[in-house]
Amino acid sequence: MRLMYMGVDNRVRVAEANRVKFLEDGFQRTDKMDERSDDITGPVIVAHVYRSKGGKRLTLSPPAGYDMSAARQQLLEKGWLDITDCTVKMENLY
């Protein structure tokens, strides 16, 4: 599946993702410690994308009124998703 997103340097990127999490209720205590952040509240999208040397975890904050279920459905049906209107809060390499 492919994602189009705006990086923290305000450049548009298209990347191959191996998993995407749509957390409509935000981070919970039971989420992985390396994925969650206490300074991010509200709905969150966590995407893991491929890189030439490992991977990158993107933590995005969708704008108010963002339809997470429609985004999830488009990703499942069409195999791509445009999330350029979501704000990237963190990019972590692993």
DSSP file with accessible surface (Angstrom, degrees, kcal/mol):
  #  RESIDUE AA STRUCTURE BP1 BP2  ACC     N-H-->O    O-->H-N    N-H-->O    O-->H-N    TCO  KAPPA ALPHA  PHI   PSI    X-CA   Y-CA   Z-CA
    1    1 A M              0   0   79      0, 0.0    16,-2.9     0, 0.0     2,-0.4   0.000 360.0 360.0 360.0 149.0    0.0    0.0    0.0
    2    2 A R  E     -Ab  16  80A 137     77,-2.4    79,-1.6    14,-0.2     2,-0.4  -0.881 360.0-163.6-115.8 144.9    1.2    3.5   -0.7
    3    3 A L  E     -Ab  15  81A   2     12,-2.7    12,-2.6    -2,-0.4     2,-0.5  -0.969   7.9-156.9-124.1 139.9    0.9    6.7    1.3
    4    4 A M  E     +Ab  14  82A  65     77,-2.4    79,-3.1    -2,-0.4     2,-0.3  -0.983  32.0 157.3-112.9 121.8    1.3   10.3    0.2
    5    5 A Y  E     -A   13   0A   5      8,-2.5     8,-3.2    -2,-0.5     2,-0.6  -0.929  44.4-114.6-141.6 163.3    2.3   12.5    3.1
    6    6 A M  E     -A   12   0A  58     77,-0.4    82,-0.4    80,-0.4     6,-0.2  -0.912  37.0-141.1-102.1 118.2    3.9   15.8    3.9
    7    7 A G    >   -     0   0    3      4,-2.6     3,-1.9    -2,-0.6    81,-0.1  -0.060  31.3 -93.9 -70.6 177.6    7.1   15.3    5.8
    8    8 A V  T 3  S+     0   0   87      1,-0.3    -1,-0.1     2,-0.1    -2,-0.0   0.720 127.2  59.2 -68.7 -16.6    8.4   17.5    8.7
    9    9 A D  T 3  S-     0   0   71      2,-0.2    -1,-0.3     0, 0.0     3,-0.1   0.254 119.2-111.6 -93.0  12.6   10.4   19.5    6.1
   10   10 A N  S <  S+     0   0  128     -3,-1.9     2,-0.4     1,-0.2    -2,-0.1   0.777  75.0 132.5  63.2  30.9    7.1   20.3    4.2
   11   11 A R        -     0   0  168      0, 0.0    -4,-2.6     0, 0.0     2,-0.3  -0.926  59.1-119.9-109.3 139.3    8.0   18.2    1.2
   12   12 A V  E     -A    6   0A  84     -2,-0.4     2,-0.3    -6,-0.2    -6,-0.2  -0.603  34.9-174.1 -79.5 134.1    5.4   15.8   -0.3
   13   13 A R  E     -A    5   0A  74     -8,-3.2    -8,-2.5    -2,-0.3     2,-0.5  -0.954  20.3-153.6-128.7 148.9    6.5   12.2   -0.2
   14   14 A V  E     +A    4   0A  90     -2,-0.3     2,-0.3   -10,-0.2   -10,-0.2  -0.993  28.5 172.2-119.2 125.9    5.1    9.0   -1.6
   15   15 A A  E     -A    3   0A  16    -12,-2.6   -12,-2.7    -2,-0.5     2,-0.5  -0.957  37.0-115.6-137.4 153.2    6.1    5.9    0.3
   16   16 A E  E     -A    2   0A  74     -2,-0.3    34,-2.5    34,-0.2     2,-0.4  -0.770  36.4-158.6 -85.5 124.6    5.4    2.2    0.4
   17   17 A A  E     -C   49   0B   3    -16,-2.9    32,-0.3    -2,-0.5     3,-0.1  -0.834  20.8-166.5-108.0 144.2    3.9    1.3    3.8
   18   18 A N  E    S+     0   0B  57     30,-2.5     2,-0.3    -2,-0.4    31,-0.1   0.662  77.8   5.9-102.0 -18.2    3.8   -2.1    5.4
   19   19 A R  E     -C   48   0B 104     29,-1.2    29,-2.8   -18,-0.1     2,-0.4  -0.964  56.9-167.6-161.1 148.6    1.3   -1.2    8.2
   20   20 A V  E     -C   47   0B  28     -2,-0.3     2,-0.5    27,-0.2    27,-0.2  -1.000   8.2-158.1-137.0 132.0   -0.9    1.7    9.2
   21   21 A K  E     -C   46   0B  64     25,-3.4    25,-2.3    -2,-0.4     2,-0.7  -0.954   3.1-158.8-112.8 132.0   -2.8    2.1   12.5
   22   22 A F  E     -C   45   0B  28     -2,-0.5     2,-0.9    23,-0.2    23,-0.2  -0.927   9.7-174.2-108.5 104.7   -5.8    4.4   12.8
   23   23 A L  E >   +C   44   0B  29     21,-3.0    21,-2.4    -2,-0.7     3,-1.2  -0.795   7.2 175.5-103.4  89.8   -6.2    5.3   16.5
   24   24 A E  T 3  S+     0   0   98     -2,-0.9    -1,-0.2     1,-0.3     3,-0.1   0.795  81.3  45.1 -67.9 -28.4   -9.5    7.2   16.6
   25   25 A D  T 3  S-     0   0  117      1,-0.3    -1,-0.3    -3,-0.1    17,-0.2   0.275 112.3-122.7 -98.6  10.9   -9.4    7.5   20.4
   26   26 A G    <   -     0   0    4     -3,-1.2    -1,-0.3    18,-0.2     2,-0.2  -0.261  54.9 -20.8  81.4-170.4   -5.7    8.5   20.6
   27   27 A F        -     0   0   34     13,-0.3     2,-0.3    15,-0.3    15,-0.1  -0.499  60.9-163.7 -75.2 143.4   -3.0    6.7   22.4
   28   28 A Q    >   -     0   0   87     -2,-0.2     3,-1.3     4,-0.0     8,-0.1  -0.748  35.0-105.5-117.6 168.8   -3.8    4.4   25.4
   29   29 A R  T 3  S+     0   0  229     -2,-0.3     7,-0.1     1,-0.2     4,-0.0   0.786 118.0  60.0 -63.7 -28.0   -1.7    3.0   28.2
   30   30 A T  T 3  S+     0   0  133      2,-0.1    -1,-0.2     3,-0.0     3,-0.1   0.569  83.9 102.1 -81.8  -6.7   -1.7   -0.4   26.5
   31   31 A D  S <  S-     0   0   39     -3,-1.3     5,-0.0     1,-0.1    -4,-0.0  -0.354  90.6 -80.8 -72.5 158.9    0.0    1.0   23.3
   32   32 A K    >>  -     0   0  115      1,-0.1     4,-1.8     2,-0.1     3,-0.9  -0.313  34.2-134.0 -61.5 137.8    3.7    0.4   22.7
   33   33 A M  T 34 S+     0   0  134      1,-0.2    -1,-0.1     2,-0.2    -2,-0.1   0.840 103.6  55.4 -64.4 -33.9    5.9    2.8   24.5
   34   34 A D  T 34 S+     0   0   98      1,-0.2    -1,-0.2     3,-0.0    -2,-0.1   0.699 111.7  44.5 -76.1 -14.9    8.1    3.5   21.5
   35   35 A E  T <4 S+     0   0    4     -3,-0.9    -2,-0.2    11,-0.0    -1,-0.2   0.805 101.0  74.5 -93.9 -34.6    5.1    4.5   19.4
   36   36 A R     <  -     0   0   57     -4,-1.8     2,-0.4    -8,-0.1    23,-0.0  -0.417  56.3-164.6 -87.5 158.9    3.1    6.7   21.7
   37   37 A S    >   -     0   0   23      3,-0.2     3,-0.9    -2,-0.1   -10,-0.2  -0.998  18.5-145.5-139.8 135.1    3.8   10.2   22.8
   38   38 A D  T 3  S+     0   0  147     -2,-0.4    -1,-0.1     1,-0.2    -2,-0.0   0.701  97.5  61.9 -75.6 -19.3    2.2   12.0   25.7
   39   39 A D  T 3  S+     0   0  131      2,-0.0     2,-0.6     1,-0.0    -1,-0.2   0.542  89.2  81.1 -85.7  -3.4    2.2   15.4   24.0
   40   40 A I    <   +     0   0   14     -3,-0.9   -13,-0.3     2,-0.0     2,-0.3  -0.895  60.7 178.8-103.5 121.6   -0.1   14.2   21.2
   41   41 A T        +     0   0  120     -2,-0.6   -15,-0.1   -15,-0.1    -2,-0.0  -0.872  41.6  21.7-119.8 156.5   -3.8   14.1   22.1
   42   42 A G  S    S-     0   0   35     -2,-0.3   -15,-0.3   -17,-0.2   -17,-0.1  -0.379 106.3  -3.1  87.1-166.9   -6.8   13.1   20.1
   43   43 A P        -     0   0   58      0, 0.0     2,-0.3     0, 0.0   -19,-0.2  -0.234  67.3-170.1 -62.1 147.1   -6.9   10.9   17.0
   44   44 A V  E     -C   23   0B   0    -21,-2.4   -21,-3.0    17,-0.2     2,-0.5  -0.989  18.9-154.0-140.7 145.5   -3.6    9.6   15.6
   45   45 A I  E     -CD  22  60B   0     15,-2.5    15,-3.2    -2,-0.3     2,-0.5  -0.992  12.4-167.7-117.9 126.4   -2.4    7.7   12.5
   46   46 A V  E     -CD  21  59B   0    -25,-2.3   -25,-3.4    -2,-0.5     2,-0.4  -0.974   9.9-178.3-115.4 120.3    0.7    5.6   12.9
   47   47 A A  E     -CD  20  58B   0     11,-2.4    11,-3.4    -2,-0.5     2,-0.6  -0.955  18.1-153.6-122.8 138.9    2.3    4.4    9.7
   48   48 A H  E     -CD  19  57B   2    -29,-2.8   -30,-2.5    -2,-0.4   -29,-1.2  -0.960  21.7-173.7-110.7 118.0    5.4    2.3    9.2
   49   49 A V  E     -CD  17  56B   3      7,-2.8     7,-2.2    -2,-0.6   -32,-0.2  -0.812  23.6-109.7-114.7 154.3    7.1    2.9    5.8
   50   50 A Y  E     - D   0  55B 135    -34,-2.5     2,-0.3    -2,-0.3     5,-0.2  -0.498  32.4-178.9 -78.5 148.3    9.9    1.1    4.1
   51   51 A R  E >   - D   0  54B  94      3,-2.0     3,-0.6    -2,-0.2     5,-0.0  -0.893  42.3-107.1-135.2 169.3   13.4    2.7    3.6
   52   52 A S  T 3  S+     0   0  121     -2,-0.3     2,-0.3     1,-0.3     3,-0.1   0.813 119.0  36.4 -68.6 -27.6   16.5    1.4    2.0
   53   53 A K  T 3  S-     0   0  170     41,-0.0     2,-0.4     2,-0.0    -1,-0.3  -0.614 134.1 -54.6-124.2  71.3   18.1    1.0    5.4
   54   54 A G  E <  S-D   51   0B  48     -3,-0.6    -3,-2.0    -2,-0.3     2,-0.3  -0.811  81.0 -62.7 102.6-136.3   15.3   -0.2    7.7
   55   55 A G  E     -D   50   0B   3     39,-2.1    39,-2.4    -2,-0.4     2,-0.4  -0.859  29.3-129.6-146.3 177.9   12.1    1.6    8.2
   56   56 A K  E     -DE  49  93B  25     -7,-2.2    -7,-2.8    -2,-0.3     2,-0.6  -1.000  12.1-147.8-138.0 133.9   10.5    4.8    9.4
   57   57 A R  E     -DE  48  92B  24     35,-3.1    35,-2.5    -2,-0.4     2,-0.5  -0.917  14.8-161.3-103.8 123.4    7.6    5.3   11.8
   58   58 A L  E     -DE  47  91B   0    -11,-3.4   -11,-2.4    -2,-0.6     2,-0.6  -0.899   5.3-163.5-104.4 131.3    5.4    8.3   11.1
   59   59 A T  E     -DE  46  90B   0     31,-2.4    30,-3.1    -2,-0.5    31,-1.5  -0.971  18.0-175.0-114.5 115.5    3.1    9.6   13.8
   60   60 A L  E     -DE  45  88B   0    -15,-3.2   -15,-2.5    -2,-0.6    28,-0.2  -0.884  21.7-149.2-117.2 145.4    0.4   11.9   12.2
   61   61 A S  E     - E   0  87B  25     26,-3.0    26,-2.4    -2,-0.4   -17,-0.2  -0.949  21.6-143.4-110.9 112.5   -2.3   14.0   13.8
   62   62 A P        -     0   0   13      0, 0.0    24,-0.1     0, 0.0     3,-0.1  -0.395  23.9-104.8 -73.6 153.8   -5.3   14.4   11.5
   63   63 A P    >   -     0   0   58      0, 0.0     3,-1.6     0, 0.0    23,-0.0  -0.258  50.7 -75.4 -70.7 166.3   -7.2   17.7   11.4
   64   64 A A  T 3  S+     0   0  110      1,-0.3     3,-0.1     3,-0.0     0, 0.0  -0.351 120.7  22.9 -62.0 136.9  -10.6   18.1   13.1
   65   65 A G  T 3  S+     0   0   83      1,-0.3     2,-0.3    -3,-0.1    -1,-0.3   0.549  82.5 154.5  84.0   6.4  -13.4   16.4   11.3
   66   66 A Y    <   -     0   0   45     -3,-1.6     2,-1.2     1,-0.1    -1,-0.3  -0.533  44.5-131.7 -70.3 129.7  -11.1   14.0    9.5
   67   67 A D     >  +     0   0   94     -2,-0.3     4,-1.8     1,-0.2     5,-0.1  -0.697  28.2 177.9 -87.7  95.0  -13.0   10.8    8.5
   68   68 A M  H  > S+     0   0   12     -2,-1.2     4,-2.5     1,-0.2     5,-0.2   0.854  78.1  54.5 -67.9 -35.6  -10.7    8.0    9.7
   69   69 A S  H  > S+     0   0   60      2,-0.2     4,-2.3     1,-0.2    -1,-0.2   0.900 108.7  48.3 -69.1 -36.5  -13.1    5.2    8.7
   70   70 A A  H  > S+     0   0   47      2,-0.2     4,-2.4     1,-0.2    -1,-0.2   0.900 112.1  49.8 -68.2 -38.3  -13.3    6.5    5.1
   71   71 A A  H  X S+     0   0    4     -4,-1.8     4,-2.2     2,-0.2    -2,-0.2   0.920 111.3  48.5 -65.0 -43.1   -9.5    6.8    5.0
   72   72 A R  H  X S+     0   0   83     -4,-2.5     4,-2.1     1,-0.2    -2,-0.2   0.921 111.7  50.1 -62.6 -42.1   -9.2    3.2    6.3
   73   73 A Q  H  X S+     0   0   94     -4,-2.3     4,-2.6     1,-0.2     5,-0.3   0.909 109.9  49.8 -65.2 -41.3  -11.7    2.0    3.7
   74   74 A Q  H  X>S+     0   0   53     -4,-2.4     4,-2.8     1,-0.2     5,-0.8   0.911 109.9  51.5 -64.2 -40.9   -9.9    3.7    0.8
   75   75 A L  H  X5S+     0   0   14     -4,-2.2     4,-1.0     1,-0.2    -2,-0.2   0.908 113.9  43.9 -63.2 -40.3   -6.6    2.2    1.9
   76   76 A L  H  <5S+     0   0  131     -4,-2.1    -2,-0.2    -5,-0.2    -1,-0.2   0.902 121.9  36.8 -70.7 -42.3   -8.1   -1.3    2.0
   77   77 A E  H  <5S+     0   0  133     -4,-2.6    -2,-0.2    -5,-0.2    -3,-0.2   0.914 131.3  23.6 -79.9 -43.8  -10.0   -1.0   -1.2
   78   78 A K  H  <5S-     0   0  134     -4,-2.8    -3,-0.2    -5,-0.3    -2,-0.1   0.638  93.2-128.2-102.1 -19.5   -7.7    1.0   -3.5
   79   79 A G  S  <<S+     0   0   29     -4,-1.0   -77,-2.4    -5,-0.8     2,-0.3   0.567  77.8  76.7  84.9   8.2   -4.3    0.4   -1.9
   80   80 A W  E     -b    2   0A 125     -6,-0.6     2,-0.3   -79,-0.2    -2,-0.2  -0.980  53.6-167.3-146.4 159.2   -3.3    4.0   -1.5
   81   81 A L  E     -b    3   0A   4    -79,-1.6   -77,-2.4    -2,-0.3     2,-0.7  -0.978  16.2-144.4-151.7 133.6   -4.1    7.0    0.7
   82   82 A D  E     +b    4   0A  63     -2,-0.3     3,-0.2   -79,-0.2   -77,-0.2  -0.885  28.0 162.1 -98.0 110.0   -3.4   10.7    0.5
   83   83 A I    >   +     0   0    1    -79,-3.1     3,-1.3    -2,-0.7   -77,-0.4  -0.093  30.6 123.4-119.0  34.1   -2.7   12.0    4.0
   84   84 A T  T 3  S+     0   0   43      1,-0.3    -1,-0.1   -79,-0.2     4,-0.1   0.735  70.2  61.1 -68.5 -20.5   -1.1   15.3    3.1
   85   85 A D  T 3  S+     0   0   87     -3,-0.2     2,-0.3     2,-0.1    -1,-0.3   0.598  88.8  89.1 -82.3  -7.9   -3.6   17.2    5.2
   86   86 A C  S <  S-     0   0    4     -3,-1.3     2,-0.5   -24,-0.1   -80,-0.4  -0.649  82.3-121.6 -87.0 145.2   -2.5   15.4    8.3
   87   87 A T  E     -E   61   0B  82    -26,-2.4   -26,-3.0    -2,-0.3     2,-0.6  -0.753  16.9-133.9 -91.0 124.8    0.3   16.9   10.4
   88   88 A V  E     +E   60   0B  17     -2,-0.5   -28,-0.2   -82,-0.4     3,-0.1  -0.678  26.6 176.2 -77.6 118.6    3.4   14.8   10.9
   89   89 A K  E     +     0   0B 110    -30,-3.1     2,-0.3    -2,-0.6   -29,-0.2   0.823  64.8  11.5 -91.0 -37.9    4.3   15.0   14.6
   90   90 A M  E     -E   59   0B  49    -31,-1.5   -31,-2.4     2,-0.0     2,-0.4  -0.999  50.3-167.2-144.0 144.2    7.2   12.5   14.6
   91   91 A E  E     -E   58   0B  55     -2,-0.3     2,-0.5   -33,-0.2   -33,-0.2  -0.973  19.2-175.7-126.5 114.4    9.4   10.7   12.2
   92   92 A N  E     -E   57   0B  55    -35,-2.5   -35,-3.1    -2,-0.4     2,-0.3  -0.950  14.0-146.5-116.5 127.9   11.4    7.9   13.8
   93   93 A L  E      E   56   0B 109     -2,-0.5   -37,-0.2   -37,-0.2   -39,-0.1  -0.657 360.0 360.0 -87.4 144.5   14.0    5.8   12.0
   94   94 A Y              0   0  120    -39,-2.4   -39,-2.1    -2,-0.3   -41,-0.0  -0.936 360.0 360.0-144.6 360.0   14.5    2.2   13.0
